[in-house]
Amino acid sequence: MTTPARLCSGVIPPVVTPLTADGELDRSSLERVVGHLLDGGVDGLFALGSSGETAYLTPARQDEVVKVITSTVAGQVPVLVGAIETTTDRAAERARAAAALGADAVVATAPFYTRTHVTEIDRHFRDLATAVDLPLLAYDVPVCVHSKLDPELLLPLAADGVLAGVKDSSGDDGSLRRLVIAARDLPEFSILTGHELVVDAMMLSGAHGCVPGLGNVDPHGYVRLHEAAVRGDWAAAKAEQDRLVGLFDIVRAARPGTASATAAGLGAFKTALMLLGIIATNAVSPPMRRLDEAETAFVGACLALAGLSRAR
């Protein structure tokens, strides 16, 4: 198996946004996260995605996050930046801000909150592509925006040069498989899975890489998985994926009935990074809550089982 030369392929973690105990951006911790990911051998970074708490951040804080990430990366890998907003004009404004701050590409969802028709989603992406002179990737995350980006929508946009790729976090693996098959004649179109538990299977299907939130915690593992898949060593890829599935149990740390799925996932990733000595606190944006002492101990046990420690 070979990976085509595309703008986006390989392992591209959606970077978490570390906060101080009083809710400000922790710049030093964010710099350490970026360094941790680069040391892990990742192929790119995705700023202001779901794992980056972009929906919780003010525009000024979003800009600050992008500044820290792009300056720390200093051109070593591409930086994709989320322009995730409810409507086209708002997303275009964020896309232009990202471009001014050094982004290499922009990632946008379908419009949300407003009721949206598929023809409007198509127009949304076309208008965004003309609003900023950067490659545009679609972010398929129906659990958040309540619209599924089907292959029938994405393929014409890709063929027309509107979209450079898609990050598929839909959980609809059948749809992703259909997209991969139909996009074989689009050699510059990147198909990235955000389903961190089945990266090996998605790459066997033909995906070009992954955008795993868990990659914040263990970028080395996802890079090993990707490299094994690229060389066709599916047994090694499966073994690495199985270990990462075990590590993903950290998202079960939050006591049932006390936190949203978003808070449980982000809280687990940040708590793991705190225990690994990479960020200072596991603070999350309100109204979410941070994991408590007992939940933190659960995360620590999962790290140990996965072979991760502060000394790494």
N, C-alpha and C positions, 0 to 999 in steps of 0.2 A: 504493500500500500504506500502511495506517496501523497503528500499534501500539496495541492497546487499553490503557486505563488499568488496569494491574495492579500488584500489589505489586512484582513483579520483572520487569523487561524491560530491554533494552539490553545494555550491556557491563558485566559484573560479574566482574572478575578474581579468581581465588583467590590471595590475598595470600601471597607467600613470607615465611618467618620467618628474618630474618637472624640469624646467630650470630656470637659473637666467636671468636677463634682457640682459646680454651679451652672453647668449647661453651656459653657462657652466651647468653641473649637479648641481642642488640645493639639496645637500645631506640632509640638515636639513628638507626641505620640503618633500623629499621622505620618510624619517623616520616617519614624521607625517602622511603621506598617509598610510604607512604600519600600524601604530598604529590605525588609523581611521578604517581600514579594519578589523583588528583583534578585535577591540572593537565592531565592527558590527557583530561579530560571524561567519565570513566566514570560509570555510572549507579548503581553500588553496589559493595560489596566483600564478598568471601566469605573470612572468617577461618577458620582451622583446617580447611582442606580438604587434599587430597592434596598440592598444591603448597606448602601451609603446613607440611608435615611433621608433621601432627597425630598420626599413629601413633607418632612418635618422641618426643613431648613428654610430660613428666609433667603431671598435672592442675594443679599449681601453675604450671608454665610456660605451659600452655594459658591459664590465667586471666590471666597477665601479658600474653600476646599480645593477648587480647581487650581488656584495659584500655587498652593503648597504642593500639590501632586505634580503639576507640570514642571515646577522649578526643581523639585527633588529628582524627578525622572530625567530631566535634562536631555531629552531626546534618545534615551537608551532603548525605549520601547514605545509603540504608539499608545496614546492616551485617548480613549473614547470617553465622551462626556454626555451624560443624560440631559436631554431637554424635555423633561417629562412634565407636561402641563395639560390643563383641561381642554384648551382650545388652540387653534392654529396660531393666532397672533401671539399668544403668550408663549407657546413653544418656540416660535421663531425668534422672539426676543431673547429667550434663554440660549438658543443656538448661536445667535450672534455674539452674546456675551462669552460663550465657550470658545468661539473662534478667536475672539480678541485676547483670550487668556492662554492661547497656545494649544487648544485641542487639535487632535489629528482627525477626529471623526465625531459625529453627533449620533446619539441614540434617542429615538422618540417612540412613544406608544401611540396607539389610536387616541383620539379625543375621548374624554370621559366626563362624568357628572351629567353633561347634557346628553339627551337621547340622540343617537348617531346612526345614520344609515351607511351601508357599505360604500355607496357612491361618495359620501362625504369623507369617509376614511381614506379612500383613494385620493381625493382632492387634497386632503390634509397633508399626505406625504408628498404629493407633487408640489404643493405650495412651499412646504418646508425645504425641499431640495433646491428651489429657486431662491430661497431667502438667505442662504449661506453657502459659501463656496468651499464646502467640506463634504466628504462622503457621508451619507446618511444610512443608518441601520434602523430597521424596525424592531421594536421590542414587543414580542407577543406574550402578554401576561394577562389573560382574561380574568383571572381571579381578582385582579385589582381594577381593570378598566372595563370589564364586562362586555368586551368585544373580542372575538376570536379572529386572528389574522390567518385565514385559510389560504392554501396554495393558490386558489383561483384569484385571490386578491393580490398576493405577493408576486407571483410570476410575471404578470404584465408590467408591474412596477420595476422589477429587476430587468426585464428585457428592454424596457425603455430607458434604462440607466438612471432611474430615480433612486433605487435602493442599491446599496453596496452589499447588503447582507441582512440577516435577521438573527436576533437572539430569541430562541424559542424557549420560553418558560411556561408554556401552556400545559405541560403534562400530557398532551395528546401525542403520544409517540407514533401513532398511526399517521396522523397528519404530517408530522415531521418526515416520516419515511416517504410519504407521497411527494412532499416538497423536494427531498433529496433526489428522487428518481426523475422528477420533471425538470429539475434545474441542472441536469448533467450537461446541457448544451449552453450553460451560462458560466463559463470558467472563472469569471471574476466575482461571482456572487458567493458570499460567505454564509454558511449555515452553522450556527453555534448553538449548542444545547445549554440551557440553564438548569437542566435536570441532573444535579450532581451525583445522584445515586445510580445512574445508568449511562455514564459517559462511555464506558467500553462498548456497550450495545449500540449507542448512537453513532460512534465512530465506525463500528463495523457496518452500520447502515450507510455510512457515507458522510456524516457530519465532519466539518473541518476543525472543530475545536469545541471548547466549553467555556462557560462563564459561571464558575461555581462559587457560591457564597462561602462554602466550607473551604475553598481555596485560600481564604484569608488566614485560616488556622494552619493548614498544611499544604502550602503551594508545592513543596517538594514532591508530595505524594501525587498530586494531579499532573505534575510535569513528568514524573516517572510513568504514570498511566498513559499519558499522551504519547510519549516516546515509544513505549511498548506497542501501542496501537499502530503508530506510523511504520514501525519495522515489521508489523504483522505478527508479533509475539502475543497472541490473544490470551494464552495461559497466564503470562506475566501481567497483562492488562487486567484480567479478571481477578487475579490475586490482589493487585493493588486496589481495584475497585471494591472488593470485598472488605478490605481493611478500612477503607474510607466509609463504607456503609456503617461499620461498627462505630467509627468516630462520629458519624452524624447523629448518633444517639444523644449527643450533647443537647440537641434541641428538645429533648424530653425532660430536661432538668426542671423547667418551671412547673410548679404545682398545678395540676389540672383545675380549671375554673378560675384561675387568678391572673391569666395573661393571654393576650391574643397570640395567634400563630406568629405574627410579625414580631411581637415582643419576645416570644420564646426563642425564635431563631436568632434575631439580632442580639438578644441578651446572652445567648449561648456563645455566639461567635466572639463577642467582646469579652465575655468572662474568660474564655479560653485564651485569648490574646493577653489578657491581664495576667493570668496564671503563668503564661510563657514569658512574661517580663517584657512584652513588646509595647503595651499601652498601660497607662497609669491607673485608669479606673474602668469599670464596666458600666459607666453611666450611659443611659439612653435618653432619647428625647421624650418629653411629656406628650401625651398622657401615659406613655409606657413606663414600666418600672424596671429597675435593675434587679438582677438575681440576688437572692439573699445568701447567707452563709451556707446553709444546708444545700441549696441548689448549686452553689459554687463548688462544694465538695463533690457533688455528683459529676460536674463537668471535669473536675480534676481526675476523678477515677476513670472517666472515658479517655482522657488524654493519656493516662498511664497505660491503659489497655492497648491504645493505638501506637505506643512506643514514642510518645512525644513528652518532652520535659523542658523545663526552663533553660536547662543547660545547652539545648540544641543550637 
